[in-house]
Amino acid sequence: MAGTVTPRRSIRRRPPVEAGQAADWPADIPPLLRRIYAARGATDVEAARPRLAGLLPPHGLLDLDRAVGLLSTAIRERRRILVVGDFDCDGATACALAVRGLRMFGAHDVLHAVPNRIVHGYGLSPALVDELSPLRPDLLVTVDHGIACHAGIEAAKALGWQVLVTDHHLPGERLPAADAIVNPNREGDDFGSKVLAGVGVMFYVLLALRASLRDEGRLEGKGPDLAQLLDLVAVGTVADLVPLDANNRALVAAGLRRLRAGQGCAGLKALVEVSGRRAELLSAADIGFAVGPRLNAAGRLEDMALGIECLLCDDPARAQELARQLDAINRERRNVQQAMLDEAERALTAQSLDALVQGDAGMAAVCAFEPGWHPGVVGLVASKLKERLHRPVVAFAPSEPGSASLRGSARSIPGFHVRDALAAIDARHPGLIERFGGHAMAAGLTLDVSRLDTFQAAFQAHAADTLDAATLQATLDSDGALAAHEFDRVHAEALRDGGPWGQGFPEPLFDGEFEVVDWRVVGERHLKLGLRCEGVRTQLPAIHFGAWHGEPPPSRLHVAYRLAPDDYRGGDAIQLVVEDAVPAVGRRAADRVEATGSGS
């Protein structure tokens, strides 16, 4: 951040882990990749590259039989089913998956809706139920929300509707009065993975529904191929930043294979194209940084109904038109986000952040608010500030222009469960927070603007009591140094294709000392570097995004980097994508690198 001290990130090298006998691994997995997998707890090929055949079975999910019964009866009796999504990427993909999947099972009357962030707020609210009442559904299905929507579900039940909740957010002390609630995070739920995204929960409901209909003899053969929906599962799972445990990796990998083979739905194929990515090389990172944001933008600035329409569209020409609209909205979102981020940085700079980034417990967390901010973008601002400051951050905006009601979006760091933090503050200060919900790393809340100062003091006090100096130290976990012969295209492609990488199964990162033999500024803010290291004869091209601050780099750098194919130059070209770099003149690499007992 300009004008401030930013946290210095230390590098922790993962300890070496035995990867098993080479003969037990396929020949296309080089020793480097086997070492990477083992450091993440995957010491054999089955754990490293889980497949759909090893997917956890649906049983164990509480209320699953009730959920299947509701859907089965609605399909058999041709009842009207209304799927209500959420206005983020996970909610949109879950909504499209539910609609497509139910129609595959023969449901003839399936409608969908999604709240407008500005008009309705989060989830199934009484206002949204009132607006949807002319549709007169027999069964309402929530996807990616509902576990905290007590009032909205009560309003729906008062109209005589049945309600099925599918969600993955952490439940509160009391469950809503729905007819069935499928959520792996319910107390007493025995499902083997607690980190399904909302779209993953709905996919499992469809798996169980297919099995039930098959047992009843209501399907031809084995029934519809639900693998056709895995492109949606992959996008929603990656975009929601849930941990990629073995089960989620199997789902995401299968969805990526469909997208790479050109078998995704028309809307996702169009979004990949407008984002400038090559479908045949699509990665989880491409979903996270290119596809997901374009879909999310509709829910942030406009109406997610546009994004869901794109995902449900089967006409390639119309899908392209919708994808271009979403791309334009995303460009507007970036401009709004940057303006808000600049304002936040100016405000925080005025407070002097030196104490914060040096670990002063009194500034262990940050709250940011401006009256003119857009409520749909505060989550992104919170995320950016969290990344730069390595502190939990809550960013607030008026729920609508001039409103006294604020919507806050929280983002956290490892070691600070932000949803539990909000629950603790709520218990200590009853009535301070009007509403809250979320996960360990992200949460949302509403409160009155008159209570903002009280909340800020309570949030910072809770963070100061919870976080220690070690947790407040920003770190990068490194897989160590690359050998000279590993700086090549073969290893770069193996690393790229060895995923999916993501939360809980991080993309490989390496570190080492390099001589800077060439540099130039590109795009006004980025550094293009030519690096040389011991044992490598050729100069290694590198890019360090956002690293130009007006001064040339030193002659030697200690660099944390990713090895990637350079598809722009093609052929055997590679490049190092620099995550962090500090002067290495007169210093040993070990001075900056500490060992860690963490394997993830």
matplotlib code that plots the C-alpha trace (Angstrom):
import matplotlib.pyplot as plt

x = [0.0, 1.4, 2.4, 2.3, 4.5, 3.3, 3.8, 7.0, 6.2, 8.5, 8.9, 8.4, 9.6, 7.5, 9.3, 10.1, 7.7, 8.3, 6.2, 6.2, 8.0, 8.4, 7.1, 3.7, 3.3, 2.4, 5.3, 3.8, 4.1, 7.7, 9.5, 9.0, 5.2, 5.3, 7.2, 4.6, 1.7, 3.4, 3.9, 0.1, -0.6, -1.2, 1.5, 0.0, -1.7, -5.2, -4.9, -3.1, -5.5, -8.9, -11.5, -15.2, -15.1, -13.9, -16.5, -18.0, -21.5, -24.5, -25.6, -24.7, -26.3, -29.0, -32.5, -31.4, -34.3, -36.8, -35.3, -35.5, -39.1, -40.1, -38.5, -39.7, -43.3, -43.2, -41.9, -44.4, -47.4, -46.2, -46.1, -44.5, -40.9, -39.3, -35.5, -34.2, -30.5, -28.0, -26.4, -22.8, -21.1, -21.7, -25.4, -25.8, -24.2, -26.2, -29.4, -28.6, -27.6, -30.8, -33.0, -31.1, -30.9, -34.6, -35.6, -33.4, -35.5, -38.7, -39.8, -42.2, -42.7, -39.4, -39.0, -36.1, -35.5, -32.7, -32.8, -31.5, -28.7, -29.9, -33.7, -34.0, -30.7, -29.2, -31.2, -34.8, -36.4, -40.1, -39.9, -38.7, -41.3, -44.0, -42.7, -42.6, -46.1, -47.9, -45.8, -47.7, -45.0, -45.8, -42.2, -39.5, -35.8, -33.1, -29.5, -26.4, -28.5, -31.5, -29.8, -30.2, -33.4, -35.8, -38.2, -38.3, -39.0, -41.7, -43.3, -43.2, -44.6, -47.5, -48.4, -48.7, -45.4, -43.1, -39.5, -36.3, -33.1, -29.8, -26.9, -23.4, -23.0, -22.6, -25.9, -26.8, -28.1, -31.6, -32.6, -35.3, -38.7, -38.2, -39.5, -36.0, -32.5, -29.5, -26.3, -23.1, -22.3, -25.4, -24.7, -24.8, -24.4, -22.1, -21.2, -17.5, -16.7, -17.7, -16.4, -18.8, -19.8, -23.5, -23.4, -21.8, -24.6, -27.2, -25.3, -25.4, -29.1, -29.5, -27.3, -29.5, -32.7, -31.4, -30.7, -34.2, -36.0, -33.9, -34.9, -38.6, -38.2, -39.1, -36.0, -34.9, -31.7, -29.4, -31.1, -29.7, -25.9, -25.4, -21.7, -23.1, -23.5, -20.0, -18.8, -21.2, -20.0, -16.4, -17.0, -19.1, -16.7, -13.6, -15.2, -16.5, -13.0, -13.9, -11.1, -10.2, -10.2, -10.0, -13.8, -13.9, -10.8, -12.5, -15.5, -13.5, -11.1, -14.0, -15.7, -12.5, -12.1, -15.5, -14.7, -11.4, -13.1, -15.6, -18.4, -19.5, -22.8, -23.0, -22.9, -19.7, -18.0, -19.0, -17.6, -14.3, -14.1, -14.8, -12.3, -9.6, -8.7, -8.0, -10.6, -8.2, -5.8, -8.4, -7.3, -8.8, -6.9, -8.6, -12.0, -11.0, -9.5, -11.4, -14.6, -16.0, -15.5, -17.5, -20.3, -20.1, -20.2, -23.9, -24.8, -22.6, -23.6, -26.7, -28.9, -27.7, -30.7, -28.6, -25.8, -28.2, -29.8, -26.4, -25.8, -29.2, -28.9, -28.4, -28.2, -24.5, -25.3, -27.5, -24.9, -22.2, -24.4, -25.0, -21.4, -20.4, -22.9, -21.4, -17.9, -18.9, -20.4, -17.2, -15.2, -17.5, -17.1, -13.3, -13.5, -15.9, -13.7, -10.5, -12.1, -13.3, -10.0, -8.2, -10.5, -9.9, -6.2, -6.2, -8.3, -6.2, -3.0, -4.3, -4.5, -0.8, -0.6, 3.0, 1.8, -0.7, 1.7, 4.3, 1.9, 0.5, -2.4, -4.5, -4.7, -5.1, -8.2, -9.5, -13.0, -13.5, -16.5, -17.4, -21.0, -20.7, -19.5, -21.4, -22.7, -22.0, -18.3, -17.4, -16.5, -13.8, -12.5, -12.3, -10.5, -7.9, -7.2, -6.9, -4.3, -2.3, -2.4, -2.7, -5.4, -9.1, -11.0, -14.7, -15.7, -19.1, -21.4, -25.0, -27.5, -28.9, -28.0, -28.7, -29.8, -28.8, -28.6, -25.0, -24.0, -20.7, -18.5, -15.7, -12.6, -10.1, -6.7, -5.7, -6.1, -9.1, -12.6, -14.5, -18.0, -17.3, -15.9, -19.2, -21.1, -18.9, -19.5, -23.2, -23.3, -21.3, -23.2, -26.8, -28.6, -25.4, -25.4, -28.8, -27.9, -24.8, -23.6, -20.8, -17.6, -14.2, -12.7, -15.6, -18.8, -21.5, -23.4, -25.8, -26.0, -27.1, -24.7, -25.0, -23.5, -20.5, -18.0, -19.2, -18.8, -15.4, -14.1, -15.6, -14.2, -10.7, -10.8, -11.8, -9.1, -6.5, -7.6, -7.5, -4.5, -0.9, 2.2, 2.9, -0.6, -0.3, 3.0, 2.3, 4.0, 4.4, 4.7, 7.3, 8.0, 11.7, 14.1, 13.9, 16.8, 18.5, 17.1, 13.5, 13.4, 11.8, 8.5, 8.0, 8.0, 6.0, 3.2, 3.3, 2.7, 0.0, -1.9, -1.2, -4.1, -6.7, -4.9, -6.7, -7.7, -6.3, -4.3, -2.2, -0.6, 3.2, 5.4, 9.2, 12.0, 15.6, 18.2, 18.7, 20.8, 18.8, 20.4, 17.6, 14.4, 11.8, 8.4, 5.3, 1.8, 2.9, 2.9, 4.5, 8.2, 9.4, 12.7, 15.5, 16.9, 19.8, 20.5, 23.3, 23.4, 21.0, 22.7, 19.9, 18.3, 14.9, 12.1, 10.0, 7.0, 6.3, 2.8, 2.4, 6.0, 7.1, 7.4, 9.7, 13.0, 15.0, 15.3, 18.6, 21.2, 20.3, 16.9, 15.5, 12.4, 9.3, 7.8, 5.7, 6.9, 4.5, 4.5, 4.7, 1.9, 2.2, 5.7, 4.9, 7.3, 9.5, 9.1, 8.6, 8.3, 8.6, 5.5, 7.0, 4.9, 7.5, 11.0, 13.4, 17.1, 19.5, 22.8, 25.0, 22.4, 22.1, 18.8, 18.5, 18.3, 14.9, 13.6, 12.3, 11.3, 7.7, 6.0, 3.0, 2.3, -0.3]
y = [0.0, 3.4, 5.4, 2.6, -0.2, -3.5, -6.8, -8.6, -12.2, -14.9, -18.1, -21.5, -24.6, -27.6, -30.6, -33.4, -36.3, -39.8, -40.1, -43.9, -46.2, -44.8, -48.0, -47.2, -44.0, -43.5, -42.6, -39.2, -38.0, -36.9, -37.1, -33.3, -33.7, -36.7, -34.7, -31.9, -34.3, -36.0, -32.6, -32.1, -35.4, -37.4, -40.1, -42.3, -41.7, -42.5, -39.7, -37.4, -37.7, -38.8, -39.9, -40.1, -43.8, -42.9, -40.3, -40.3, -41.9, -39.6, -41.6, -39.9, -36.6, -35.8, -35.4, -36.8, -39.3, -36.5, -34.3, -37.1, -37.8, -34.2, -34.1, -37.5, -36.7, -33.4, -34.9, -37.8, -35.6, -32.8, -30.2, -26.9, -26.7, -23.3, -23.2, -20.1, -19.4, -17.0, -14.0, -15.4, -17.8, -20.8, -19.9, -19.3, -22.6, -24.5, -23.0, -23.9, -27.4, -27.9, -26.7, -28.7, -31.8, -31.8, -31.5, -34.4, -36.5, -35.5, -32.5, -30.6, -27.4, -26.1, -22.4, -20.5, -17.1, -15.3, -12.4, -9.0, -7.9, -4.3, -5.0, -8.1, -8.6, -12.0, -15.3, -16.2, -13.1, -12.4, -9.7, -12.1, -14.7, -12.0, -11.1, -14.8, -15.6, -15.2, -18.2, -20.4, -23.1, -26.4, -27.0, -24.3, -25.5, -23.2, -23.7, -22.3, -20.6, -21.1, -22.3, -18.8, -17.8, -18.4, -15.5, -16.2, -19.9, -19.2, -16.8, -19.6, -22.2, -19.8, -19.8, -23.5, -24.2, -27.1, -26.0, -28.0, -26.3, -27.3, -25.3, -25.6, -22.5, -23.1, -23.4, -21.2, -22.5, -23.0, -24.5, -23.0, -24.7, -26.3, -29.7, -31.0, -29.5, -31.0, -29.4, -31.4, -29.0, -29.8, -31.2, -34.9, -35.2, -38.1, -37.2, -37.7, -34.2, -30.9, -28.7, -29.2, -26.0, -25.2, -26.6, -29.8, -30.3, -30.0, -32.4, -34.9, -34.5, -35.3, -38.3, -39.6, -38.8, -40.7, -43.8, -43.6, -43.2, -46.0, -48.3, -47.5, -48.4, -44.8, -44.4, -45.9, -47.9, -46.3, -42.9, -39.6, -39.0, -36.5, -36.2, -33.7, -31.3, -31.5, -28.4, -26.4, -28.2, -27.4, -23.7, -23.2, -25.1, -23.3, -19.9, -20.3, -21.0, -24.1, -26.4, -28.9, -32.1, -35.3, -35.4, -31.8, -32.4, -35.4, -33.3, -30.3, -32.5, -34.2, -30.9, -29.4, -32.4, -31.7, -28.1, -28.8, -31.3, -28.7, -30.5, -27.8, -26.0, -23.2, -20.5, -21.6, -22.2, -18.6, -17.2, -19.1, -17.6, -14.0, -14.2, -14.9, -18.4, -21.4, -24.1, -27.0, -25.7, -24.5, -24.7, -24.1, -20.8, -19.8, -20.4, -18.5, -15.5, -15.3, -17.3, -16.9, -13.1, -12.6, -14.6, -13.0, -9.5, -9.9, -10.4, -7.7, -4.8, -5.9, -9.0, -12.6, -13.6, -12.6, -15.0, -17.9, -17.3, -17.6, -20.9, -22.3, -21.2, -23.9, -21.6, -20.8, -17.4, -16.3, -17.6, -15.5, -12.4, -13.0, -13.7, -10.4, -8.6, -10.3, -9.3, -5.7, -5.7, -7.2, -4.4, -1.9, -3.9, -3.7, 0.1, 0.4, -2.0, -0.1, 3.3, 1.8, 0.2, 3.5, 5.2, 2.5, 2.7, 6.5, 6.2, 3.5, 5.3, 8.3, 6.1, 5.1, 1.4, 1.0, -0.4, -2.7, -4.4, -4.7, -6.8, -4.4, -6.4, -3.2, -3.3, -7.0, -6.4, -3.7, -2.3, -0.1, 2.0, 4.8, 6.1, 6.0, 2.4, -0.2, -3.2, -5.6, -5.0, -4.7, -8.4, -7.9, -4.8, -6.8, -9.6, -7.2, -5.5, -8.8, -9.9, -6.7, -6.3, -10.0, -9.0, -10.0, -7.2, -6.2, -3.8, -2.0, -0.2, 1.1, -1.5, 1.1, 4.8, 6.8, 3.9, 3.6, -0.2, -1.4, -4.6, -5.9, -8.5, -10.1, -11.9, -13.6, -15.2, -18.7, -19.1, -16.7, -18.2, -15.1, -16.6, -17.8, -14.3, -12.7, -15.3, -14.4, -10.7, -11.3, -13.2, -10.5, -7.6, -8.8, -6.8, -5.2, -7.3, -7.7, -10.7, -12.7, -16.0, -17.5, -19.7, -19.7, -17.4, -15.4, -14.1, -11.4, -9.3, -6.4, -3.7, -0.1, 2.7, 4.1, 0.8, 0.7, 2.2, -0.2, -3.2, -2.0, -1.9, -5.3, -6.9, -5.5, -6.5, -10.1, -10.3, -9.0, -11.6, -14.4, -13.7, -14.0, -12.5, -15.7, -15.8, -12.1, -12.8, -13.2, -16.3, -18.1, -21.9, -23.0, -26.4, -25.6, -25.0, -26.4, -28.4, -26.9, -29.6, -28.8, -25.4, -26.7, -26.9, -30.6, -29.8, -26.6, -28.4, -31.2, -28.7, -26.9, -30.1, -31.8, -30.0, -29.0, -26.7, -24.4, -23.9, -26.7, -28.2, -25.2, -24.6, -25.4, -22.5, -22.5, -20.2, -19.5, -16.9, -15.3, -12.8, -10.0, -9.7, -7.7, -5.8, -3.5, -2.1, -3.4, -2.3, 0.7, -1.4, -4.7, -5.8, -8.1, -9.7, -11.7, -14.0, -16.4, -19.0, -21.4, -24.5, -23.0, -21.8, -19.8, -16.7, -17.3, -14.9, -13.8, -11.5, -9.8, -8.2, -4.9, -4.7, -1.5, 1.3, 3.7, 2.1, -0.5, -4.0, -5.0, -7.1, -10.2, -11.3, -14.0, -15.0, -17.0, -18.1, -20.4, -22.3, -21.9, -22.6, -19.4, -20.1, -16.6, -17.4, -21.0, -23.8, -24.7, -21.3, -21.1, -18.2, -17.7, -16.0, -14.1, -14.0, -12.3, -10.9, -9.3, -8.2, -11.1, -9.2, -10.2, -12.6, -16.3, -17.8, -19.6, -16.2, -15.7, -19.2, -21.1, -24.7, -25.6, -28.7, -27.9, -30.3, -28.1]
z = [0.0, -1.0, 2.0, 4.5, 5.7, 4.4, 6.3, 5.4, 4.4, 5.7, 3.7, 5.4, 3.6, 3.9, 5.3, 2.9, 3.0, 1.5, -1.7, -1.9, -4.4, -7.9, -9.4, -7.7, -9.6, -13.3, -15.5, -16.4, -12.8, -12.4, -9.0, -8.5, -8.6, -6.4, -3.8, -4.1, -3.6, -0.6, 1.1, 0.9, 2.5, -0.7, -0.7, -3.4, -6.8, -5.5, -2.9, -5.3, -8.1, -6.7, -9.2, -9.3, -8.6, -5.1, -4.4, -1.0, -1.0, -0.2, 2.9, 6.1, 5.1, 7.5, 6.1, 2.8, 2.7, 3.5, 0.8, -1.8, -0.8, -1.3, -4.7, -5.8, -4.9, -6.6, -9.8, -9.7, -9.0, -11.4, -8.7, -9.2, -7.9, -7.3, -6.9, -5.1, -5.6, -4.1, -5.8, -5.8, -8.2, -5.9, -5.6, -9.3, -10.3, -7.7, -9.0, -12.6, -11.5, -9.6, -12.5, -15.1, -12.9, -11.9, -15.5, -16.4, -14.0, -15.7, -13.6, -15.9, -13.8, -12.5, -12.0, -10.5, -8.8, -7.0, -4.6, -5.7, -3.4, -3.2, -3.1, -1.0, 0.8, 1.5, 1.2, 1.4, 3.1, 3.8, 1.2, -1.4, -0.5, -0.9, -4.3, -5.3, -4.0, -7.4, -8.6, -6.1, -5.9, -4.2, -3.2, -2.7, -2.8, -1.5, -2.8, -1.1, 1.6, 3.9, 7.1, 8.6, 6.8, 9.6, 8.8, 5.1, 5.6, 8.1, 5.5, 2.9, 5.2, 6.1, 2.4, 2.4, 0.6, 1.4, 1.9, 1.2, 2.4, 0.8, 2.2, 3.5, 5.7, 9.4, 11.3, 14.2, 17.6, 16.1, 12.7, 10.5, 10.3, 6.9, 5.8, 5.2, 5.7, 3.9, 5.2, 5.9, 8.7, 10.8, 14.2, 14.1, 10.3, 9.5, 5.9, 5.4, 4.1, 5.7, 3.0, 0.1, -1.6, -2.0, -5.5, -4.2, -1.7, -4.4, -6.6, -3.8, -3.4, -7.1, -6.8, -4.0, -5.9, -8.9, -6.8, -5.2, -8.6, -10.0, -7.1, -7.7, -11.4, -12.5, -14.7, -17.9, -17.4, -15.0, -15.4, -16.5, -16.6, -13.8, -14.8, -17.4, -14.5, -13.2, -15.1, -12.9, -9.7, -10.6, -11.2, -8.1, -5.8, -7.0, -7.0, -3.4, -2.1, -0.1, 0.8, -2.0, 0.0, -1.9, -2.5, -3.8, -5.9, -7.6, -8.4, -9.7, -11.7, -13.4, -14.2, -15.6, -17.8, -19.3, -19.8, -21.4, -23.8, -24.8, -23.1, -20.7, -20.9, -23.5, -20.9, -19.3, -22.6, -23.6, -20.3, -20.8, -24.3, -23.3, -20.5, -23.0, -21.6, -23.7, -22.9, -23.5, -20.9, -18.4, -14.7, -11.4, -11.2, -14.5, -12.9, -9.8, -11.5, -14.8, -15.1, -11.5, -11.3, -14.5, -13.2, -9.7, -11.2, -12.1, -8.5, -7.2, -9.5, -11.3, -10.9, -10.7, -12.7, -15.7, -14.7, -14.0, -17.4, -19.0, -17.2, -18.2, -21.8, -24.5, -27.5, -28.2, -29.8, -26.9, -24.4, -26.1, -25.9, -22.2, -21.5, -23.2, -21.0, -17.9, -19.1, -19.4, -15.9, -14.6, -16.1, -14.4, -11.1, -11.4, -11.7, -8.7, -6.7, -7.4, -6.5, -3.2, -2.5, -3.1, -0.6, 1.9, 1.6, 2.0, 5.1, 6.6, 5.7, 7.6, 10.7, 10.3, 9.8, 11.0, 14.3, 12.6, 10.3, 13.0, 15.0, 17.6, 19.1, 19.3, 15.5, 15.0, 12.8, 10.5, 9.8, 6.8, 5.8, 3.4, 2.9, -0.9, -1.2, -3.2, -1.0, -3.8, -3.9, -0.2, -0.1, -2.7, -1.0, 2.3, 0.5, -1.1, 2.2, 4.0, 1.5, 1.8, 5.5, 6.7, 9.1, 9.4, 7.7, 7.6, 4.9, 5.2, 2.8, 3.1, 2.1, -0.3, -0.8, 2.2, 4.3, 8.0, 7.6, 6.8, 5.1, 6.1, 4.4, 6.4, 5.2, 7.5, 7.8, 8.9, 12.6, 13.0, 12.5, 11.5, 11.7, 15.2, 16.0, 15.0, 17.1, 20.1, 19.6, 19.2, 22.5, 24.3, 22.8, 22.2, 19.6, 18.2, 15.1, 13.4, 11.3, 10.4, 8.9, 7.0, 7.2, 8.9, 6.3, 5.0, 6.6, 6.2, 8.6, 8.9, 11.6, 12.0, 11.2, 14.7, 16.1, 13.8, 16.3, 18.9, 16.5, 15.4, 19.0, 19.8, 16.6, 17.2, 20.9, 20.0, 17.4, 19.8, 22.4, 19.8, 17.5, 18.6, 16.9, 15.0, 13.4, 12.5, 10.6, 6.9, 5.5, 2.3, 2.4, -0.1, -1.6, -1.5, -4.3, -7.9, -9.2, -12.3, -14.6, -13.4, -14.9, -18.1, -20.0, -19.0, -15.3, -15.8, -17.6, -15.1, -12.3, -14.2, -15.0, -11.7, -9.9, -9.3, -6.9, -4.5, -0.9, 1.3, -1.6, -2.6, -5.9, -5.8, -4.8, -4.8, -3.5, -4.2, -4.8, -8.2, -10.0, -11.8, -15.2, -16.9, -15.9, -17.4, -16.4, -18.2, -17.8, -15.6, -12.4, -13.2, -13.4, -16.2, -15.0, -16.4, -13.7, -13.5, -10.9, -10.2, -12.6, -15.1, -18.3, -19.8, -18.5, -16.8, -17.7, -14.7, -14.1, -10.7, -10.8, -9.0, -8.0, -9.7, -7.0, -8.8, -8.0, -9.9, -8.3, -6.6, -8.4, -6.3, -5.1, -2.9, -4.8, -4.0, -7.4, -9.4, -12.4, -15.4, -19.1, -21.1, -23.6, -25.1, -26.4, -27.0, -27.7, -24.8, -23.1, -19.4, -16.9, -13.2, -11.7, -8.7, -5.5, -3.3, -3.6, -1.3, -1.6, -1.2, -1.4, 1.5, 2.9, 2.9, 1.7, 5.0, 6.8, 5.3, 5.2, 8.2, 8.5, 9.3, 10.5, 8.4, 5.5, 3.8]

ax = plt.figure().add_subplot(projection="3d")
ax.plot(x, y, z, "-o")
ax.set_aspect("equal")
plt.show()
